[in-house]
């Protein structure tokens, strides 16, 4: 099964939700209209959920930050982001203004 989406957005937060005991994870991709949404505690304009993901690949993205306090990835300076799920692999790619 393949699921592809593309959105114009300024930044995203990539998180996981699920159960460690079963190793079944869903990936949450929260879209924001400004950079560093985690610092200012902003509400996302949209949240996408991808089910049964074992691996996330990042392609063509150069400004990616990992925050140890929450365990999330923040991707800033976006023009757009694409998310494509093939079976249990989610691939994120996008255009950034760097």
C-alpha positions as CSV (number, residue, x, y, z in Angstrom):
1,X,0.0,0.0,0.0
2,X,1.3,3.4,-0.9
3,X,0.2,6.7,0.5
4,X,1.8,10.0,-0.7
5,X,1.0,13.5,0.5
6,X,2.6,16.9,-0.2
7,X,2.0,20.1,1.8
8,X,3.2,23.7,1.7
9,X,4.4,24.4,5.2
10,X,7.1,26.4,7.1
11,X,8.1,23.6,9.6
12,X,7.2,20.2,10.9
13,X,7.6,18.2,14.0
14,X,8.1,14.4,13.6
15,X,7.1,12.3,16.5
16,X,6.2,8.7,17.2
17,X,3.4,7.1,19.2
18,X,2.9,3.5,20.1
19,X,3.9,0.7,22.3
20,X,7.5,-0.2,23.0
21,X,6.5,-3.7,24.0
22,X,5.1,-4.5,20.6
23,X,7.4,-2.4,18.5
24,X,4.4,-1.1,16.7
25,X,4.7,2.6,16.0
26,X,2.7,5.3,14.3
27,X,4.4,8.4,13.1
28,X,2.9,11.8,13.7
29,X,3.9,14.7,11.3
30,X,2.7,18.0,12.7
31,X,2.7,20.9,10.2
32,X,3.3,24.5,11.3
33,X,3.2,27.9,9.6
34,X,6.4,29.2,11.4
35,X,9.8,27.9,12.3
36,X,10.7,26.5,15.8
37,X,7.2,25.6,16.8
38,X,8.5,23.6,19.7
39,X,10.1,26.6,21.4
40,X,7.0,28.8,21.3
41,X,4.6,25.9,22.0
42,X,2.5,26.5,18.8
43,X,-0.6,24.6,17.7
44,X,-0.1,22.7,14.4
45,X,-2.2,23.7,11.4
46,X,-2.5,20.0,10.5
47,X,-1.4,16.6,11.9
48,X,-0.8,13.6,9.8
49,X,-0.6,10.0,11.2
50,X,1.1,7.2,9.4
51,X,0.4,3.7,10.9
52,X,2.7,0.7,11.3
53,X,6.0,2.5,10.5
54,X,9.3,0.8,11.3
55,X,11.7,3.2,9.6
56,X,11.7,6.9,8.6
57,X,13.9,8.1,5.8
58,X,14.8,11.8,5.3
59,X,15.8,12.8,1.8
60,X,17.0,16.2,0.5
61,X,16.5,17.9,3.9
62,X,19.5,19.8,5.4
63,X,18.1,21.7,8.4
64,X,16.9,19.0,10.8
65,X,17.1,19.3,14.6
66,X,16.7,16.5,17.2
67,X,15.5,17.7,20.6
68,X,16.5,15.3,23.3
69,X,14.0,16.7,25.8
70,X,11.1,15.4,23.7
71,X,12.7,13.0,21.4
72,X,11.2,14.8,18.3
73,X,12.7,15.9,15.0
74,X,12.0,19.5,14.0
75,X,12.5,20.5,10.3
76,X,12.6,24.2,9.7
77,X,12.8,26.6,6.7
78,X,10.5,24.5,4.5
79,X,8.7,25.5,1.4
80,X,7.0,22.1,1.2
81,X,7.2,18.6,2.5
82,X,6.2,15.3,1.0
83,X,5.5,12.1,2.9
84,X,5.3,8.8,1.1
85,X,4.6,5.5,2.9
86,X,5.4,2.2,1.3
87,X,4.5,-0.7,3.6
88,X,6.4,0.0,6.9
89,X,8.8,2.7,5.5
90,X,8.0,6.4,5.6
91,X,10.0,8.7,3.4
92,X,10.0,12.4,4.0
93,X,11.5,14.8,1.4
94,X,11.1,18.5,0.9
95,X,12.3,21.9,-0.3
96,X,13.9,24.2,2.1
97,X,14.9,27.9,2.0
98,X,18.5,27.7,3.2
